[in-house]
């Protein structure tokens, strides 16, 4: 029976109408063939430093086991935040924070920034996850995030 199907295939294909012609007025941008499909957006440090970010959301991490009883001090206030780029390509930066008792402002918690980025050098070679995270942690120094996050979660007065 399979032989009949195989013998009949060329004849059946010849009876089928030809597919419509494809439009050729579009451009398909794909990365270099060596670009891995691992979900990372690859950018240089210079591009990341020139990217404007905006606050997307922040929240408090509420550990019900660590709730103080009457008269006890709260051990710490911790939370998370997510920031995104204001223009394409869409870059996402997220990190955990803890309120510094001295300043009352959120401070970055280790290990640091989580992102969809992999930083690359001028030759487009990956810098690796560890160096990317280290540089993104430095990028936070140029981002005025502490007061924005504190206001978003209600632990700082507006303005």
Secondary structure, DSSP 8 states (H G I E B T S, - for coil): -HHHHHHHHHHHHHHS----------------TT---SS-EEEEHHHHHH--EEEEEEEEE--GGG---TT------EEEEEEEESSSS--EEEEEEEE-TTT-SEEE-SS--EESEEEE-TT--B--HHHHHHHHHHHGGGS--HHHHHHHTTSS---
